[in-house]
Amino acid sequence: MAKAELKTKATGESVEGFLNGVADERQREDSFAVLEIMRRLSGHEPRMWGPAIIGFGDRHLIYDSGRELEWTEIAFSPRKGNLTLYVMCGSENTDDLLARLGKHKTSKACLYIKKLSDIDMGVLEELISDTLATVRKDGTKYPDR
Protein backbone atom coordinates (compact mmCIF):
# COMPACT_ATOMS: atom_id res chain seq x y z
CA MET A 1 0.00 0.00 0.00
CA ALA A 2 1.24 3.47 -0.78
CA LYS A 3 2.12 6.04 1.81
CA ALA A 4 -0.89 7.97 3.03
CA GLU A 5 -0.91 11.70 2.55
CA LEU A 6 -0.98 12.94 6.12
CA LYS A 7 -2.84 16.19 6.71
CA THR A 8 -0.86 16.94 9.86
CA LYS A 9 2.77 17.50 8.87
CA ALA A 10 5.83 18.92 10.59
CA THR A 11 6.09 22.68 10.21
CA GLY A 12 8.66 25.34 11.00
CA GLU A 13 6.33 27.25 13.31
CA SER A 14 7.53 28.26 16.78
CA VAL A 15 6.63 25.82 19.55
CA GLU A 16 7.16 28.45 22.25
CA GLY A 17 5.13 31.00 20.27
CA PHE A 18 2.28 28.51 19.99
CA LEU A 19 2.35 27.65 23.70
CA ASN A 20 2.57 31.29 24.71
CA GLY A 21 -0.70 31.76 22.82
CA VAL A 22 -2.58 29.22 24.97
CA ALA A 23 -5.22 31.38 26.66
CA ASP A 24 -5.73 29.41 29.89
CA GLU A 25 -2.80 30.15 32.24
CA ARG A 26 -2.86 26.78 34.03
CA GLN A 27 -3.02 24.90 30.74
CA ARG A 28 -0.18 27.02 29.35
CA GLU A 29 1.98 26.26 32.42
CA ASP A 30 1.09 22.54 32.25
CA SER A 31 1.96 22.53 28.54
CA PHE A 32 5.40 24.00 29.18
CA ALA A 33 5.95 21.37 31.90
CA VAL A 34 5.01 18.54 29.49
CA LEU A 35 7.23 20.13 26.84
CA GLU A 36 10.26 19.94 29.13
CA ILE A 37 9.50 16.37 30.25
CA MET A 38 9.11 15.12 26.68
CA ARG A 39 12.21 17.02 25.55
CA ARG A 40 14.30 15.51 28.35
CA LEU A 41 13.00 11.95 28.02
CA SER A 42 13.03 11.80 24.21
CA GLY A 43 16.32 13.59 23.67
CA HIS A 44 14.67 15.49 20.79
CA GLU A 45 13.81 19.12 20.33
CA PRO A 46 10.09 19.81 19.89
CA ARG A 47 8.58 20.56 16.52
CA MET A 48 5.12 21.73 15.54
CA TRP A 49 3.03 19.24 13.60
CA GLY A 50 0.18 21.07 11.96
CA PRO A 51 -1.23 24.05 13.81
CA ALA A 52 -1.60 22.51 17.29
CA ILE A 53 0.47 19.34 17.92
CA ILE A 54 3.97 19.38 19.41
CA GLY A 55 6.00 16.32 18.45
CA PHE A 56 9.35 14.85 19.45
CA GLY A 57 11.40 12.63 17.16
CA ASP A 58 10.31 10.98 13.92
CA ARG A 59 9.06 7.53 13.07
CA HIS A 60 7.74 5.73 10.05
CA LEU A 61 4.43 3.96 10.81
CA ILE A 62 3.00 0.96 9.04
CA TYR A 63 -0.56 0.10 10.05
CA ASP A 64 -1.91 -3.46 10.06
CA SER A 65 -3.76 -2.54 6.84
CA GLY A 66 -0.47 -1.61 5.13
CA ARG A 67 -1.11 2.14 5.28
CA GLU A 68 2.16 4.03 5.86
CA LEU A 69 2.94 7.51 7.14
CA GLU A 70 5.52 9.64 8.90
CA TRP A 71 4.75 10.70 12.48
CA THR A 72 6.43 11.53 15.78
CA GLU A 73 7.67 9.22 18.53
CA ILE A 74 5.63 11.11 21.15
CA ALA A 75 3.54 14.27 21.01
CA PHE A 76 1.03 16.41 22.86
CA SER A 77 -1.46 19.18 22.23
CA PRO A 78 -3.18 21.63 24.55
CA ARG A 79 -6.81 21.19 23.50
CA LYS A 80 -9.84 22.95 24.86
CA GLY A 81 -10.48 21.45 28.30
CA ASN A 82 -7.50 19.08 28.46
CA LEU A 83 -3.99 18.19 27.43
CA THR A 84 -3.94 15.47 24.81
CA LEU A 85 -0.81 13.30 24.96
CA TYR A 86 -0.02 10.94 22.08
CA VAL A 87 1.66 8.31 24.24
CA MET A 88 -0.66 5.29 24.10
CA CYS A 89 1.48 2.69 22.32
CA GLY A 90 -0.18 -0.42 23.75
CA SER A 91 2.83 -1.88 25.53
CA GLU A 92 2.35 -4.60 28.12
CA ASN A 93 2.98 -1.96 30.84
CA THR A 94 0.32 0.52 29.74
CA ASP A 95 -2.60 -0.78 31.83
CA ASP A 96 -0.56 -0.84 35.05
CA LEU A 97 0.82 2.65 34.45
CA LEU A 98 -2.63 4.06 33.70
CA ALA A 99 -4.03 2.44 36.86
CA ARG A 100 -1.42 4.33 38.90
CA LEU A 101 -1.52 7.62 36.97
CA GLY A 102 -4.44 9.42 38.56
CA LYS A 103 -7.40 11.23 37.00
CA HIS A 104 -7.38 10.84 33.20
CA LYS A 105 -9.27 9.52 30.17
CA THR A 106 -7.96 7.58 27.21
CA SER A 107 -8.73 6.64 23.65
CA LYS A 108 -6.88 4.10 21.54
CA ALA A 109 -3.84 6.35 20.99
CA CYS A 110 -4.35 9.35 23.30
CA LEU A 111 -4.20 10.19 26.97
CA TYR A 112 -6.36 13.10 28.14
CA ILE A 113 -5.46 15.05 31.28
CA LYS A 114 -7.36 18.10 32.53
CA LYS A 115 -4.50 19.32 34.73
CA LEU A 116 -1.16 17.95 35.79
CA SER A 117 -2.02 18.36 39.48
CA ASP A 118 -4.59 15.53 38.98
CA ILE A 119 -1.92 12.95 38.17
CA ASP A 120 1.26 11.38 39.52
CA MET A 121 4.06 13.04 37.53
CA GLY A 122 6.47 10.16 38.19
CA VAL A 123 4.01 7.72 36.63
CA LEU A 124 3.53 10.08 33.66
CA GLU A 125 7.28 10.03 33.11
CA GLU A 126 7.25 6.22 33.31
CA LEU A 127 4.45 6.12 30.72
CA ILE A 128 6.32 8.44 28.37
CA SER A 129 9.55 6.46 28.80
CA ASP A 130 7.69 3.20 28.21
CA THR A 131 6.14 4.63 25.04
CA LEU A 132 9.54 5.76 23.77
CA ALA A 133 11.10 2.35 24.47
CA THR A 134 8.24 0.58 22.71
CA VAL A 135 8.15 2.75 19.59
CA ARG A 136 11.93 2.67 19.30
CA LYS A 137 11.90 -1.13 19.50
CA ASP A 138 8.86 -1.76 17.31
CA GLY A 139 8.66 1.67 15.76
CA THR A 140 6.99 0.88 12.46
CA LYS A 141 4.15 -1.31 13.76
CA TYR A 142 0.86 0.39 14.54
CA PRO A 143 -2.64 -1.08 14.84
CA ASP A 144 -5.40 0.35 12.68
CA ARG A 145 -7.93 2.43 14.60
MARTI-888611 format. One line per 2 residues: their letters; for each residue y, x, z of C-alpha. Coordinates in nm, 3 decimals. Layout:
N
a	Y,X,Z; ...
This chain:
145
ma	0.000,0.000,0.000; 0.347,0.124,-0.078
ka	0.604,0.212,0.181; 0.797,-0.089,0.303
el	1.170,-0.091,0.255; 1.294,-0.098,0.612
kt	1.619,-0.284,0.671; 1.694,-0.086,0.986
ka	1.750,0.277,0.887; 1.892,0.583,1.059
tg	2.268,0.609,1.021; 2.534,0.866,1.100
es	2.725,0.633,1.331; 2.826,0.753,1.678
ve	2.582,0.663,1.955; 2.845,0.716,2.225
gf	3.100,0.513,2.027; 2.851,0.228,1.999
ln	2.765,0.235,2.370; 3.129,0.257,2.471
gv	3.176,-0.070,2.282; 2.922,-0.258,2.497
ad	3.138,-0.522,2.666; 2.941,-0.573,2.989
er	3.015,-0.280,3.224; 2.678,-0.286,3.403
qr	2.490,-0.302,3.074; 2.702,-0.018,2.935
ed	2.626,0.198,3.242; 2.254,0.109,3.225
sf	2.253,0.196,2.854; 2.400,0.540,2.918
av	2.137,0.595,3.190; 1.854,0.501,2.949
le	2.013,0.723,2.684; 1.994,1.026,2.913
im	1.637,0.950,3.025; 1.512,0.911,2.668
rr	1.702,1.221,2.555; 1.551,1.430,2.835
ls	1.195,1.300,2.802; 1.180,1.303,2.421
gh	1.359,1.632,2.367; 1.549,1.467,2.079
ep	1.912,1.381,2.033; 1.981,1.009,1.989
rm	2.056,0.858,1.652; 2.173,0.512,1.554
wg	1.924,0.303,1.360; 2.107,0.018,1.196
pa	2.405,-0.123,1.381; 2.251,-0.160,1.729
ii	1.934,0.047,1.792; 1.938,0.397,1.941
gf	1.632,0.600,1.845; 1.485,0.935,1.945
gd	1.263,1.140,1.716; 1.098,1.031,1.392
rh	0.753,0.906,1.307; 0.573,0.774,1.005
li	0.396,0.443,1.081; 0.096,0.300,0.904
yd	0.010,-0.056,1.005; -0.346,-0.191,1.006
sg	-0.254,-0.376,0.684; -0.161,-0.047,0.513
re	0.214,-0.111,0.528; 0.403,0.216,0.586
le	0.751,0.294,0.714; 0.964,0.552,0.890
wt	1.070,0.475,1.248; 1.153,0.643,1.578
ei	0.922,0.767,1.853; 1.111,0.563,2.115
af	1.427,0.354,2.101; 1.641,0.103,2.286
sp	1.918,-0.146,2.223; 2.163,-0.318,2.455
rk	2.119,-0.681,2.350; 2.295,-0.984,2.486
gn	2.145,-1.048,2.830; 1.908,-0.750,2.846
lt	1.819,-0.399,2.743; 1.547,-0.394,2.481
ly	1.330,-0.081,2.496; 1.094,-0.002,2.208
vm	0.831,0.166,2.424; 0.529,-0.066,2.410
cg	0.269,0.148,2.232; -0.042,-0.018,2.375
se	-0.188,0.283,2.553; -0.460,0.235,2.812
nt	-0.196,0.298,3.084; 0.052,0.032,2.974
dd	-0.078,-0.260,3.183; -0.084,-0.056,3.505
ll	0.265,0.082,3.445; 0.406,-0.263,3.370
ar	0.244,-0.403,3.686; 0.433,-0.142,3.890
lg	0.762,-0.152,3.697; 0.942,-0.444,3.856
kh	1.123,-0.740,3.700; 1.084,-0.738,3.320
kt	0.952,-0.927,3.017; 0.758,-0.796,2.721
sk	0.664,-0.873,2.365; 0.410,-0.688,2.154
ac	0.635,-0.384,2.099; 0.935,-0.435,2.330
ly	1.019,-0.420,2.697; 1.310,-0.636,2.814
ik	1.505,-0.546,3.128; 1.810,-0.736,3.253
kl	1.932,-0.450,3.473; 1.795,-0.116,3.579
sd	1.836,-0.202,3.948; 1.553,-0.459,3.898
id	1.295,-0.192,3.817; 1.138,0.126,3.952
mg	1.304,0.406,3.753; 1.016,0.647,3.819
vl	0.772,0.401,3.663; 1.008,0.353,3.366
ee	1.003,0.728,3.311; 0.622,0.725,3.331
li	0.612,0.445,3.072; 0.844,0.632,2.837
sd	0.646,0.955,2.880; 0.320,0.769,2.821
tl	0.463,0.614,2.504; 0.576,0.954,2.377
at	0.235,1.110,2.447; 0.058,0.824,2.271
vr	0.275,0.815,1.959; 0.267,1.193,1.930
kd	-0.113,1.190,1.950; -0.176,0.886,1.731
gt	0.167,0.866,1.576; 0.088,0.699,1.246
ky	-0.131,0.415,1.376; 0.039,0.086,1.454
pd	-0.108,-0.264,1.484; 0.035,-0.540,1.268
r	0.243,-0.793,1.460
